[in-house]
Amino acid sequence: MPFINTKASVEITEKNEKALKEKFAQIITNFPGKSEAWLMLNFEQNCRMYFRGSNEKPSAFIEISLYGSANPASCDKVTAQITQAVSSELDIPADRIYVKYQEIEYWGWNGSNF
């Protein structure tokens, strides 16, 4: 039950979105037991984002929510791959991309919790 929320200060075209969807589907498999079958994505474009006191350069904030826990090695691998994917697709420098992880103890779906 992973959820990846992508907020970017630039436009995200349909082509970018589809490319990121495909890449994120592969990247999420770095977490044991996670796959595209349960992956939910959200893309927010043209966000008014300030980073290092300025909004003159593009930036992005990626939130990854996971049911259960994740090991640090998987997070390291995913951060590198997510950063590369977002940087490549949206032309945002890697040093202007944050990736945040949130481990969720309770996750609801279909009227009940896992």
Backbone hydrogen bonds, N-H to C=O, Kabsch-Sander energy under -0.5 kcal/mol:
donor,donor_aa,acceptor,acceptor_aa,energy
3,F,65,S,-2.1
4,I,40,M,-2.4
5,N,3,F,-0.5
5,N,63,E,-2.7
6,T,4,I,-0.6
6,T,42,N,-2.8
7,K,5,N,-0.6
7,K,61,F,-2.4
8,A,44,E,-2.5
9,S,59,S,-2.4
13,T,11,E,-0.6
17,E,13,T,-2.7
18,K,14,E,-2.5
19,A,15,K,-2.2
20,L,16,N,-2.9
21,K,17,E,-2.6
22,E,18,K,-2.1
23,K,19,A,-2.3
24,F,20,L,-3.4
25,A,21,K,-2.0
26,Q,22,E,-1.3
27,I,23,K,-2.8
28,I,24,F,-2.6
29,T,26,Q,-0.9
30,N,27,I,-2.1
31,F,28,I,-1.8
34,K,31,F,-2.2
38,W,35,S,-1.3
39,L,36,E,-0.8
40,M,2,P,-2.0
42,N,4,I,-2.1
44,E,6,T,-3.2
45,Q,43,F,-0.5
46,N,10,V,-2.0
47,C,8,A,-2.9
49,M,47,C,-1.3
51,F,54,S,-2.9
54,S,51,F,-1.3
60,A,96,R,-2.1
61,F,7,K,-2.7
62,I,98,Y,-2.7
63,E,5,N,-2.7
63,E,61,F,-0.5
64,I,62,I,-0.5
64,I,100,K,-3.2
65,S,3,F,-2.9
65,S,63,E,-0.6
66,L,102,Q,-2.9
68,G,66,L,-0.5
68,G,104,I,-2.9
75,C,71,N,-2.0
76,D,72,P,-2.6
77,K,73,A,-2.1
78,V,74,S,-2.8
79,T,75,C,-2.9
80,A,76,D,-2.0
81,Q,77,K,-2.1
82,I,78,V,-3.3
83,T,79,T,-2.5
84,Q,80,A,-2.0
85,A,81,Q,-2.4
86,V,82,I,-2.8
87,S,83,T,-2.6
88,S,84,Q,-2.5
89,E,85,A,-2.7
90,L,86,V,-2.5
91,D,87,S,-1.1
92,I,87,S,-0.5
96,R,93,P,-2.2
97,I,94,A,-1.3
98,Y,60,A,-2.1
100,K,62,I,-3.2
102,Q,64,I,-2.4
104,I,66,L,-3.6
104,I,102,Q,-0.5
109,W,112,S,-3.3
112,S,109,W,-1.6
114,F,107,W,-2.7
